Amino acid sequence: MGELGQEAECLSNVLGVPSRTSEHARIAVLADSDTRWKWGALTARRIAPEESEVTGFLLRGRATPTARQLAEVAAGIAAPSEVTGHEFLHAVRDGGYDVVVLALAGGTVQAMLQGLAAQPVEGRPVIVTGYVGVVYEKLADGLLLRHGADVVLANSRHDAERFRAVYEGVGADPSSVVEAALPFLGGDPYAPKAGRDTVVFAAQPSVPESRADRTYLLRRLVEHARLHPHREVLLKLRSRPGEHTTHLEELPYQRLAKGIAAPRNFRLVYGHMGEVLDRTDLLVTVSSTAALEALHRRIPTAVLTDLGIREPLGNHHFLGSGLLTSWDRLDGGHRPEPDPDWLARQGVAAGGPPTPPGVGGGAYATAFDAARARVAHLRGQDRLPPLAPYYTPATAPGYLPGILARHRLDAATPAAPVSGVRRVVRDMARGAYRHGVQRVAPVIRRLGEL
């Protein structure tokens, strides 16, 4: 049994509950973007008993995903409902949920925690939150905004140690931190195929940010295709034109590619990352979480140093991984070899061959045993204590009010739902605002760069 399995068994024995329970649960998942919906929906499936009922909610905002983006997750959950923060809080109050998964940005998690704390109900649900991928920036800020949830999932041993250190450093209770893994790792282990030679560059919406840097990466990718005419070179894009992701993409590669003459063996591709990885022989990125997906399947992976190793790029997270390299070296045939100790600390390729996403057995599935045990223990309590986030009007009087104001909340119980007419007017206003943020603002910013 691996470390995570032993930890889960130990925790189960201490708590007096099995690491898996047959009792079904009613779970609500609230997400605010495509990637967070993917994390939240699959996390719900990982930590809950099989056949549990999962209801999805999408928080209205700039990055609300399209039907195509939602369908890519394929978590077996009905189409989520689009709601405001107030509407979600009322749904939790009246819905009788056992577990709530908050797959949101840190500030929004804090707003929901404060809103839930302000409307105490008999038999409140267990609140679970975490991060959608690599945590390479705003560690203290993001963690303290998530404090108050019953379970804060860490995607690796490395993250769990860092998370607990942050909470202990401010005198906050670290017991909510539970080591798990990214819920969307899976797929068949890498096996080279005769006649196939495919390089995939996993693009990121906001890394790097500048036009010069993004154009540089695109040109190097195209040049790699030109240098290797028998190799298929793919640019894997996160979203189609008109779609938006967790991070705002002001300079889509689709637009930049229009000005570059590319060889026939270079293509832009969309779709589920796992399906693209099924035919990948080398995954190249700056710092995308796709690197962890590829590594989990033993697919050769390279993290670029061409633009430097810098915190804003996130590639500093891969220090010690053995994966850092440059396009010059890749053009010459170099293939990085990952460091096994680094992989183990990051929770990838752990304990045997990976298994497809789902609740089924296998070594990877044991990564969530501790989380399942923790949730089962909390669900078994006669009464959970009131939610107690670290941030209060006393600990953060100059910070917390602004967070709540941005989400139209305050310390009082959430307001009553709006009327039908007001709802229509509000939705129209939100639609206009979203159009302004997604369409008009980027154009104005680009004009300002001329």
Order of alpha helices (4+ residues) and beta strands (2+ residues): alpha-beta-alpha-beta-alpha-beta-alpha-beta-alpha-beta-alpha-beta-alpha-beta-beta-alpha-beta-alpha-beta-alpha-beta-alpha-beta-beta-alpha-alpha-alpha-alpha-alpha-alpha
